[in-house]
Amino acid sequence: MKIPVFAFGTRSAQRTHAVVLLALAASFVGGGVAAAIVGGFRINLTPSEPLGLWRIVALDRPAARGDLVFICPPQTIAMREARERGYLRSGTCPGGVAPLIKTVIAVAGQHVEIDAGVTIDGRLVPSSDLAERDGSGRPMKPFPGGIVPDESVFLHSPFRGSYDSRYFGPLPASGILGLAQPVLTYAP
């Protein structure tokens, strides 16, 4: 039995189609990068928050509890180790990492305790249990807790595997790029 073969044009036509598709893909990706740079848009590819396109909205006041923010982590030993372990993606923040998208759950002066979960001023934070090991089986060391320092924020994501202040502690509020506003997102 002979199986029919369908040709979609000559090799030259096939190459032309491939080049056109490649150019379209490149312009889509390039347009996304340009939008991120010029328009303050970011694509979230992590499960910490819904996947998709987000916009950075200027924050013209001090960060407050409940704010969902984009923040550049400082260049610390903990963040370099997090980068080496693959917890942080490549991006435009100092140190070559991508901004984090997290919720502010405590601000300067609030008391943070970390045990099996996180408590702020004596109130347990929902979905804040800690992982003893990361996805590769490496031990996770929790932040010891304490008072959030001046001009700092304590960050959280309800995703259990999120790398957030449960492990690295408060971050300087000066790293906040702005509020995170969903544009086109998908939460599985």
C-alpha positions in Angstrom: 0.0 0.0 0.0 1.4 3.4 -1.0 1.0 6.2 1.5 0.2 9.5 -0.1 2.7 12.3 0.4 1.4 15.8 0.6 3.8 18.5 -0.4 3.3 22.1 0.8 5.1 23.7 -2.0 8.7 23.7 -3.1 11.7 23.7 -0.8 12.0 27.4 -1.6 8.4 28.1 -0.6 8.9 26.1 2.6 12.0 28.1 3.5 10.1 31.3 2.8 7.3 30.2 5.1 9.8 29.2 7.8 11.5 32.6 7.5 8.2 34.4 7.8 7.1 32.4 10.8 10.5 33.0 12.5 10.3 36.7 11.8 6.8 36.8 13.3 8.0 35.0 16.4 11.0 37.3 16.7 8.9 40.4 16.4 6.4 39.1 18.9 9.2 38.4 21.4 11.0 41.6 20.5 7.7 43.5 20.9 7.2 41.9 24.4 10.7 42.9 25.4 10.2 46.5 24.1 6.8 46.7 26.0 8.6 45.5 29.1 11.3 48.1 28.8 9.2 51.0 27.6 5.8 50.4 29.1 6.6 48.8 32.4 5.2 45.4 31.6 6.6 42.1 32.9 5.8 38.5 32.0 5.5 36.3 35.1 6.5 32.7 34.4 6.6 31.6 38.0 3.8 29.9 40.0 4.2 32.4 42.9 1.4 34.5 41.2 -0.8 33.9 38.2 1.2 33.3 35.0 1.0 36.0 32.3 1.4 39.6 31.5 1.6 42.2 34.3 2.1 45.9 34.4 4.2 47.8 36.9 2.2 50.7 38.3 4.0 53.6 40.0 3.7 53.5 43.8 3.5 57.1 45.0 3.3 56.3 48.7 5.1 53.9 51.1 4.4 50.2 50.6 1.6 48.9 52.8 0.5 45.5 53.9 -1.5 43.8 51.2 0.3 45.5 48.3 1.3 43.2 45.5 4.6 44.5 44.2 7.4 44.0 41.8 10.7 44.3 43.7 14.4 44.0 42.8 16.2 41.9 45.4 19.4 43.3 46.8 22.7 41.8 45.9 23.4 39.8 49.0 25.0 36.4 49.7 21.5 34.9 50.1 20.4 36.2 46.8 23.5 35.0 45.0 23.0 31.6 46.4 19.3 31.7 45.4 20.4 32.5 41.9 22.9 29.7 41.8 20.2 27.3 43.0 17.9 28.5 40.3 15.3 30.2 42.5 15.7 33.5 40.7 15.4 34.0 37.0 17.6 36.2 34.8 16.4 39.8 34.4 17.0 43.5 34.6 17.6 44.0 38.3 21.1 44.5 39.8 22.9 41.2 39.8 21.2 40.2 36.6 18.0 38.8 38.2 14.4 39.3 37.4 12.1 41.3 39.7 10.2 39.3 42.2 6.4 39.6 42.4 5.2 39.2 46.0 2.7 40.5 48.5 3.8 42.8 51.3 2.7 41.1 54.5 4.6 43.2 57.0 6.3 46.6 57.1 8.8 48.4 59.4 8.2 47.8 63.1 6.1 44.7 62.8 7.2 41.5 64.6 7.8 38.4 62.4 8.0 34.9 63.9 8.8 31.9 61.9 8.1 28.3 63.1 6.1 25.8 61.1 4.5 28.9 59.5 4.8 32.7 59.7 3.1 34.9 62.2 3.0 38.7 62.0 2.4 40.4 65.3 1.0 37.2 66.7 -1.3 36.4 63.7 -0.7 33.3 61.6 -0.3 34.1 57.9 -2.4 31.7 55.8 -0.5 29.4 53.4 2.8 30.3 55.1 4.1 26.8 56.0 7.7 26.3 55.3 9.4 23.8 53.1 12.3 21.8 54.7 13.8 21.0 51.3 13.6 22.6 47.8 12.5 20.7 44.7 16.0 19.3 44.3 16.1 17.9 47.9 18.5 20.7 49.2 17.8 22.0 52.7 15.9 25.3 53.0 17.0 27.5 55.9 14.2 29.8 57.2 14.7 33.4 58.2 15.0 33.5 62.0 12.4 36.2 62.5 12.5 39.5 64.3 11.3 43.1 63.8 11.1 44.3 60.2 13.7 47.1 60.0 12.9 50.7 58.9 12.4 51.2 55.2 12.0 47.4 54.7 9.2 45.0 53.7 8.5 41.4 54.5 7.2 39.5 51.4 5.1 36.5 50.8 3.4 34.3 48.2 0.8 31.7 49.1 2.5 29.2 46.7 4.2 26.8 49.0 7.3 26.5 46.9 7.8 30.3 46.6 11.1 31.7 47.5 10.1 34.7 49.7 10.9 36.4 53.0 10.2 33.1 54.8 13.7 32.3 53.7 15.6 35.5 52.9 14.0 37.9 55.4 12.9 41.5 54.8 14.0 43.4 51.8 14.7 47.1 51.4 11.6 49.0 50.2 13.9 51.0 47.9 13.9 48.0 45.6 10.2 48.2 44.9 9.6 49.0 41.3 5.8 49.5 41.7 2.6 47.8 42.3 1.9 44.6 40.2 -1.3 44.9 38.2 -2.5 41.9 36.2 -3.1 42.6 32.5 -3.6 39.1 30.9 -3.0 36.3 33.4 -3.9 32.7 33.9 -4.1 30.9 37.2 -4.2 27.1 36.8 
